[in-house]
Amino acid sequence: MKIGYRTIKTAVGTALSIFIAQQAGLTFYAAAGIITILCVQVTRKKSIVTAIHRLFACLLGLVIGVLFFEGLGYHPYTFGLLLLVFIPLIVRLKVNEGFVTSAVVLLHIYSLERVDLAIIANELALLSIGIGVALLMNLHMPSAEKELQRLQQQVERNFATVLREFCYYLRNGSSDWDGREMLETVQLLEQAIRLSVQDVENRLIKPEDEYYQYFTMRAKQFELLERMLPIVSSLDQQVPQGGQIADFLDHLSQSIHPGNTAYLFLDKLNEMRKELQQSPLPKTREEFETRASLFYLLREIEQYLHIKHELGREERAGNHHRAGGNLEKETS
């Protein structure tokens, strides 16, 4: 049985909330632990947003509860009518995450069958302790840097393998490759994008999304690799042009890394396209169809490179903007 970091934080935070509320002499002190359990989230941003929603929903619930209970009495049907009004309202206000916490507060008031300043102060103190401890627990989040780097390296290795297999097929017209890397890369990219989103949401002061942009870019490129696969596998006939593209893909497979060298390959691809266009015309229908498929494959490779090139341009523009902002601060 594996105990995760969030589980440990929830356990410690819940115990701490109950201890503080109990030492403060609050009524229903165990509710502080319930609130902490509900507010500990997977990221700092989610934790803060959830805390705000729960606090707002609870304050709204207190107001509505006072009006209903004092107006209609402390009866089961009163509580039912209250929920008929309260639930649609918090859904409309998009704070429905706070329903459970609000229900706890309303049930406290219903159990006591009275409302006064002391009870309201008690409930607000429970909310403050429960939410405050949850936010304290979520101040520390484990770094995802190493895991993101591992996923990045694995994705790049798989990309290189796929391109090398394309080269082999273009040169030999057959292959015993089982395509394992294609299936594995789908899972790697899903995991990496999910983790990179969490990493961004844990950086409240300077939310840098380089990994998210990187893996999103790789996901777009992978869609093109999936489109290239049936094109390559249909090329049974060997032609010299196929060998040229294979050499290009072989070189490309050796240059898969986070840096941006796509513009160099785009230049080489344009030169190769010009050379292929100057080749003698095909002599048979089969050769014509093969060369048509190769030209279509070139367009897909070009799109593959453009995706990486565009990311590099955006990164350079962002760096230039940040550098300009720093210079402006220094000179102002």
C-alpha positions in Angstrom: 0.0 0.0 0.0 1.5 3.3 -1.1 0.8 6.5 0.8 0.9 9.6 -1.3 2.1 13.0 -0.3 -1.4 14.5 -0.6 -2.7 11.8 1.8 0.0 12.7 4.3 -0.8 16.4 4.1 -4.6 15.7 4.5 -4.0 13.5 7.5 -1.7 16.0 9.3 -3.8 19.0 8.3 -7.0 17.3 9.6 -5.5 16.4 12.9 -4.0 19.9 13.3 -7.3 21.6 12.5 -9.3 19.5 15.0 -6.6 20.1 17.7 -6.6 23.9 17.2 -10.5 24.0 17.2 -10.6 21.8 20.2 -8.0 23.8 22.1 -10.0 27.0 21.2 -13.1 25.6 22.9 -15.2 25.7 19.7 -18.4 23.8 19.4 -18.5 21.1 16.7 -14.6 21.3 16.6 -14.4 18.1 14.5 -16.0 20.1 11.6 -12.7 22.0 11.2 -11.1 18.7 10.2 -13.9 18.0 7.6 -13.3 21.5 6.1 -9.5 20.8 5.8 -10.1 17.5 4.1 -12.4 19.2 1.5 -9.9 22.1 0.9 -6.6 20.1 0.4 -6.3 20.0 -3.4 -3.7 18.7 -5.9 -2.3 22.2 -6.7 -1.9 25.5 -4.9 -4.1 27.3 -7.3 -6.9 24.8 -7.0 -6.6 25.0 -3.2 -6.9 28.7 -3.1 -9.9 28.8 -5.6 -11.6 26.0 -3.6 -11.1 27.9 -0.3 -12.6 31.1 -1.7 -15.6 29.2 -3.2 -16.2 27.4 0.1 -15.9 30.5 2.2 -18.3 32.5 0.0 -20.8 29.6 -0.2 -20.7 29.2 3.6 -21.3 33.0 4.2 -24.2 32.8 1.8 -25.5 29.7 3.5 -25.4 31.4 6.9 -27.4 34.4 5.6 -30.0 32.2 3.9 -30.1 29.8 6.9 -30.8 32.6 9.4 -33.6 33.9 7.2 -35.3 30.5 6.7 -34.8 29.1 10.3 -35.8 32.3 12.0 -38.7 32.8 9.6 -40.1 29.3 9.3 -38.8 27.6 12.4 -36.4 24.7 12.9 -38.2 21.9 11.1 -37.1 19.2 8.6 -39.3 20.8 5.8 -37.6 24.1 6.5 -34.2 22.6 5.8 -35.6 21.0 2.6 -37.0 24.3 1.4 -33.7 26.0 2.2 -31.8 23.5 0.0 -34.3 24.0 -2.8 -33.3 27.7 -2.9 -29.6 27.4 -1.8 -28.4 24.7 -4.2 -29.6 26.4 -7.5 -28.2 29.7 -6.2 -24.6 28.4 -5.6 -24.7 26.6 -8.9 -25.7 29.8 -10.6 -22.9 31.6 -8.8 -20.5 28.8 -9.8 -19.4 28.1 -6.2 -21.1 24.7 -5.9 -17.8 23.3 -4.6 -18.8 24.9 -1.3 -22.1 23.0 -0.9 -20.8 20.3 1.5 -19.1 22.8 3.8 -22.2 25.0 3.8 -24.4 22.0 4.6 -22.2 21.2 7.6 -22.6 24.8 8.9 -26.3 24.8 8.3 -26.7 21.5 10.1 -24.9 22.9 13.1 -27.4 25.8 13.3 -30.3 23.3 12.8 -29.0 21.1 15.6 -28.7 24.0 18.0 -32.1 25.4 17.0 -31.0 29.0 17.5 -28.9 31.7 15.9 -26.9 34.3 17.8 -23.5 36.1 17.4 -21.7 33.4 19.5 -22.9 30.7 17.1 -22.0 32.7 14.0 -18.6 33.4 15.5 -18.1 29.7 16.2 -18.9 28.7 12.6 -16.6 31.4 11.2 -13.8 30.3 13.5 -14.3 26.7 12.3 -14.1 27.9 8.7 -11.0 30.0 9.3 -9.2 27.2 11.0 -10.2 24.5 8.5 -9.4 26.6 5.4 -6.3 28.2 6.9 -4.7 24.9 7.8 -5.5 23.4 4.3 -3.8 26.4 2.7 -0.9 26.0 5.0 -0.6 22.3 4.1 -0.6 23.2 0.4 2.1 25.8 0.6 4.6 23.0 0.0 4.2 21.0 -3.2 6.7 18.4 -4.4 8.7 19.6 -7.4 7.7 18.0 -10.7 10.9 19.0 -12.4 12.7 15.6 -12.4 9.6 13.7 -13.5 8.9 16.2 -16.3 12.5 15.9 -17.5 12.2 12.1 -17.4 9.1 12.2 -19.5 10.7 14.7 -21.9 13.7 12.4 -22.4 11.4 9.4 -22.9 9.2 11.2 -25.4 12.3 12.3 -27.4 13.7 8.8 -27.4 10.5 7.4 -28.7 10.3 10.1 -31.4 13.8 9.3 -32.5 12.9 5.6 -32.7 9.8 6.2 -34.7 11.8 8.3 -37.2 14.5 5.7 -37.5 11.9 3.0 -38.2 10.5 5.2 -41.0 14.0 5.5 -42.4 14.4 1.7 -42.3 11.2 1.1 -44.1 11.9 3.7 -46.8 15.3 2.1 -47.5 14.2 -1.6 -47.3 10.5 -1.7 -48.1 9.7 -3.8 -45.0 10.2 -3.9 -41.3 9.5 -6.1 -38.2 8.8 -3.1 -36.0 5.8 -3.7 -33.7 5.0 0.0 -33.2 5.3 -0.2 -29.4 6.7 3.3 -29.2 3.7 4.8 -30.9 1.3 3.4 -28.2 3.7 4.3 -25.4 4.1 7.9 -26.5 0.3 8.5 -26.4 0.4 7.6 -22.7 3.6 9.5 -22.0 2.2 12.7 -23.6 -1.1 12.5 -21.7 0.8 12.0 -18.4 3.3 14.8 -19.2 0.6 17.3 -20.2 -1.4 16.6 -17.0 1.7 16.9 -14.8 2.8 20.1 -16.6 -0.6 21.7 -16.0 -0.3 20.9 -12.3 3.2 22.3 -12.3 1.9 25.6 -13.7 -0.9 25.8 -11.2 1.7 25.3 -8.4 3.7 28.4 -9.5 1.5 31.3 -8.2 4.1 34.1 -8.4 5.8 33.3 -11.7 3.7 30.8 -13.6 6.1 29.5 -16.2 4.6 27.1 -18.7 7.6 26.0 -20.7 7.0 22.3 -20.1 3.3 22.6 -21.0 4.1 24.4 -24.2 6.8 21.8 -25.0 4.6 18.7 -24.5 1.7 20.4 -26.3 4.0 21.0 -29.2 5.1 17.3 -29.1 1.5 16.2 -29.0 0.8 18.1 -32.2 3.9 16.7 -33.8 2.9 13.2 -32.8 -0.4 13.6 -34.6 1.7 14.1 -37.7 3.8 11.1 -37.0 0.6 9.1 -36.8 -0.4 10.5 -40.2 3.0 9.7 -41.7 2.9 6.0 -40.5 0.3 4.7 -43.1 2.1 6.8 -45.9 5.5 5.2 -45.1 4.1 1.7 -44.7 2.4 1.9 -48.1 5.7 2.6 -50.0 6.6 -0.9 -51.1 8.5 0.2 -54.2 12.0 1.5 -53.8 12.9 4.7 -55.6 16.0 7.0 -55.2 13.9 9.8 -53.8 12.8 7.6 -51.0 16.5 7.1 -50.0 17.0 10.9 -49.9 14.0 11.3 -47.6 15.2 8.4 -45.5 18.6 10.1 -45.1 16.9 13.3 -44.1 14.7 11.6 -41.5 17.8 9.7 -40.1 19.5 13.1 -39.6 16.4 14.5 -38.0 16.1 11.5 -35.6 19.5 12.4 -34.3 18.6 16.0 -33.5 15.5 15.6 -31.4 16.0 17.8 -28.3 14.3 20.8 -26.5 16.4 23.3 -28.4 15.1 24.9 -31.7 17.0 23.8 -34.8 13.9 23.3 -36.9 14.7 26.2 -39.2 17.9 24.4 -40.3 16.0 21.3 -41.3 13.3 23.4 -43.0 16.1 25.0 -45.2 17.4 21.5 -46.0 13.9 20.2 -46.7 13.3 23.1 -49.2 16.6 22.3 -50.9 15.8 18.6 -51.1 12.3 19.4 -52.5 13.9 21.4 -55.3 16.2 18.5 -56.1 13.4 16.0 -56.2 11.4 18.3 -58.5 14.3 18.3 -60.9 14.5 14.5 -61.0 13.5 12.7 -64.2 9.8 12.0 -64.6 8.6 8.6 -63.4 8.4 5.9 -66.1 5.7 3.7 -64.7 2.4 4.2 -62.9 3.8 2.5 -59.7 6.8 4.8 -59.6 4.5 7.8 -60.2 2.2 6.8 -57.2 5.3 6.1 -55.0 6.8 9.6 -55.8 3.4 11.2 -55.2 3.2 9.6 -51.8 6.8 10.7 -51.1 5.9 14.3 -51.9 2.9 14.1 -49.6 5.2 12.7 -46.9 7.4 15.7 -47.4 4.5 18.0 -46.7 3.8 16.2 -43.5 7.4 16.4 -42.4 7.4 20.1 -43.2 4.4 20.6 -41.0 6.1 18.6 -38.3 9.1 21.0 -38.4 6.9 24.1 -38.6 5.3 23.2 -35.3 8.7 23.2 -33.5 9.8 26.3 -35.4 6.8 28.3 -34.3 7.3 27.3 -30.6 10.9 28.5 -30.9 9.7 31.9 -32.3 7.2 32.3 -29.5 9.9 31.5 -26.9 12.3 34.1 -28.4 9.5 36.7 -28.5 8.7 36.0 -24.9 12.3 36.2 -23.8 12.7 39.5 -25.8 9.5 40.9 -24.1 10.8 39.9 -20.6 14.2 41.4 -21.4 12.6 44.6 -22.5 10.5 44.7 -19.3 13.6 44.2 -17.2 15.5 46.9 -19.1 12.5 49.3 -18.6 12.6 48.6 -14.8 16.3 49.2 -14.6 16.0 52.5 -16.5 12.9 53.8 -14.8 
